[in-house]
Structures are given as structure tokens and as C-alpha cells.
């Protein structure tokens, strides 16, 4: 689960995802977590906060 979480954040950063719609398009192709799972694991309510977090990781 941790690997998929990190992969999801990395893909947000690499592909420069800007909103939920773009994320949902790539989610199934790259086998990423859904938005609700990301919100739960990060403790963030807003997807834009998750994008900021993804851009901060290495």
C-alpha cells in the first residue's frame, strides 16, 4: 500500500497533474490510488493540497 501511495504522489509530480479530472484519466492506466484513498492517507481534504504535497517530495 505504501508503494502505491508513493507511486501515486510521484506520478502527480512527474505528469504535472493540476486537477482531479486529469488524475482520474491516468489513475487506471498507471494503477494508482483513487482520490478518496489519497485524501485518507495524506489527511488532506482538498486535492490541491495533495498536489502541493506531491510536488514537495523527492
C-alpha positions, 0 to 999 in steps of 0.5 A: 500500500505504501508503494502505491501511495508513493507511486501515486504522489510521484506520478502527480509530480512527474505528469504535472497533474493540476486537477482531479479530472486529469488524475482520474484519466491516468489513475487506471492506466498507471494503477494508482490510488483513487482520490478518496484513498489519497485524501485518507492517507495524506489527511488532506481534504482538498486535492490541491493540497495533495498536489502541493504535497506531491510536488514537495517530495523527492 
